[in-house]
Structures are given as structure tokens and as C-alpha cells.
Amino acid sequence: MPYDLQLDVRELEEIKRLIEAAENDTLQKVLKQVNIGLFQANLKEGDWFRSRKTGEVYRAIQVDHGWEQIEYFDPWKQKSEWMSLHDARPVTPEETEQAKARHEELYHRFHERCERIEAFLRKEYPSASPEQVDHIDDEEVPRDIIEVDGKIIGSYAWIDRFTVHYTVNMED
């Protein structure tokens, strides 16, 4: 398991310079950790990074170095989330371009599915006001799924006489 180096940028750069001059496998592993530490120390809003835990590539919305937290937008959940700065890893330009394309694809998928779900709900329940939510508590209200062309694109539940909450399934 990798360990996070708790050194400042100046110390990390000095260690990096010394290790780069050496030809040793163990030192190369340390160099990798130093580079990760430098990446984390310099990470700022708008930078792309990989989550060590999920392997997904995200764009930083906000970086709080004091609290060692990153706010990012999760395209699968279509909302912002927070994670530890220590779980951020650098990405290549190619990985960044792939992530941008994937984020755009998921953004369009989400909005298309919202439109389809709301059209379905308005057709089936004309008096209902559909509201998109992150989660429907199955124990409190009965939930039905919405299937289109053999794919489950969401689920919905009546909350009161006029309100229907729905969730969007982002899976293919």
C-alpha cells in the first residue's frame, strides 16, 4: 500500500532531483510517490485527476489544501462529490481527453433520459409534477421502473397527490 509523503513542495523537489540521478528500483518507487505528492501539492481548480479508489478520471471543481479535500463532478451521479486529496493521482493528456469525452457523453445521456422520463410521466400521469431526485427510499414509497427500448432508464414513486419523484439510471 502506498504512503503519502507529508513534505512541502521544496522538500519534494529536492528529493526528486536526488532520486532522478540514482539508478535504483527502490528509489524509482520513491520517485513515483514524490511525483504523486508534487501533483497533489500543485492540484488546483480545473485540473484533471484519477481517483486512486475508483480509477475514474474527474475534473477538480475546488481544491482545499488546508482540509486536504477535492470537490469534483461525478458524471455517473450527475452531482458534485468530495474526496481526499491523497486519493488524487496524475493523468496523461490522452486520459484527460478520453475523460472529457466520457463526461460529455454522460451529461447528454442524463439529460436525454430526464426528458424521456418526464415525457413518460406527463403522459401517464397528466396531473403529476415530476421532480428528479438522487435517491428514492424504497421502504417509504412503492417504486416503479421506467423501461424504454429494453433498457431501464429510471424509476419513479408518488410522493404526494401531485408530485412524482424520479431517479435516472445512468448505466447502459
C-alpha positions, 0 to 999 in steps of 0.5 A: 500500500502506498504512503503519502509523503507529508513534505512541502513542495521544496522538500519534494523537489529536492528529493526528486532531483536526488532520486532522478540521478540514482539508478535504483528500483527502490528509489524509482518507487520513491520517485513515483510517490514524490511525483504523486505528492508534487501533483497533489501539492500543485492540484488546483481548480480545473485540473484533471485527476484519477481517483486512486479508489475508483480509477475514474478520471474527474475534473477538480471543481475546488481544491482545499489544501488546508482540509486536504479535500477535492470537490469534483463532478461525478458524471455517473451521479450527475452531482458534485462529490468530495474526496481526499486529496491523497486519493488524487493521482496524475493523468496523461493528456490522452486520459484527460481527453478520453475523460472529457469525452466520457463526461460529455457523453454522460451529461447528454445521456442524463439529460436525454433520459430526464426528458424521456422520463418526464415525457413518460410521466406527463403522459401517464400521469397528466396531473403529476409534477415530476421532480428528479431526485438522487435517491428514492427510499424504497421502504417509504414509497412503492417504486416503479421502473421506467423501461424504454427500448429494453433498457431501464432508464429510471424509476419513479414513486408518488410522493404526494397527490401531485408530485412524482419523484424520479431517479435516472439510471445512468448505466447502459 
